[in-house]
């Protein structure tokens, strides 16, 4: 990099899906010869990629914009909150430009307007072939689609990110291959709704044979997963909506083509609450499916998220949720207290649950799930697990088993550091010696 290239400050907020958008913009910036710098001070322009999912995220985004304006002054805003330009301009009238999510082209046009693209660009070659990644080199998020066709009543993502728009299968596989060729050992498949991949395309397009790497493939999720499974790296599926065809993916997990890990947000267990949320409602059917999945793939790790305190949730509904947790014995569970989001249908529903009740249910939920998670992790003690190494320092080695997604799940601490020679990204066998409700400890 040279001091003559313009400097762009970049702030990325929000979820992994937004992180993928950030990586895309950063790759374009580097391709155009801009320097990316981690401070406001010497930046010629600052881009803030915002999140607008819940009110606290909106607040965080507005604060980040405020700080960038104060410290630098030349700020453009993009991302989910950008879909609500008025809300941003009301608080920060001085932002230069605002765009919504996945507006890469528009963001680049704006950057060119305020900070002209360097004419001679010897740095293009410095852009790694796989693009700029914000995650450590050994794992990467791979976004397979944008938007969502569902209309869950607590969510405003479809109004911000639009309807489902799947990337072409060859484009996704090309990106996956580039990442793997560049050293990535774990692909984290993300989207708003991974199981809906390609369903936005006509039946004709979905059934059409296309060729990738000389192989005839179909334009659907199954084909995508089969091909990803041949790349020889860990492939982890996130945000899988509980469609019936998810059942077809479990054999791929049993065969070791995909990680035996399913991140499937179920949100609730009471049919009444699920109906109000506009989510699939048959919890008995879900329990049956979970049982069947575990028969096919006993190693399967199930992660899910739930919302407590949704409008109209009674104590009886909440009990159904606790009963479901006891029965389903999920491995990893996240819980959110219902938080009204401006523009979401549920925000204006009657029978809002008081905050103290939400809080109390949240604690009861977490207490029960912690016991379940602890018991399930305890069953791993004495087993030998494959562990991917994330960090090595003088204090020890930290890795993750197939059951642990980066950032959201637990880790495996490996004790006998000095006796082994490993590298970050390497997959090793670890004997588990100890467990608590989140993490594991082991030796190799
Ligand atoms: S499936 Fe997910 S992204 Fe789509 S509307 Fe529901 S919660 Fe929002």
Boltz pocket constraint, residues with backbone or C-beta under 6 A from the ligand:
constraints:
  - pocket:
      binder: B
      contacts: [[A, 148], [A, 149], [A, 150], [A, 151], [A, 152], [A, 155], [A, 156], [A, 157], [A, 158], [A, 192], [A, 193], [A, 241]]
      max_distance: 6.0
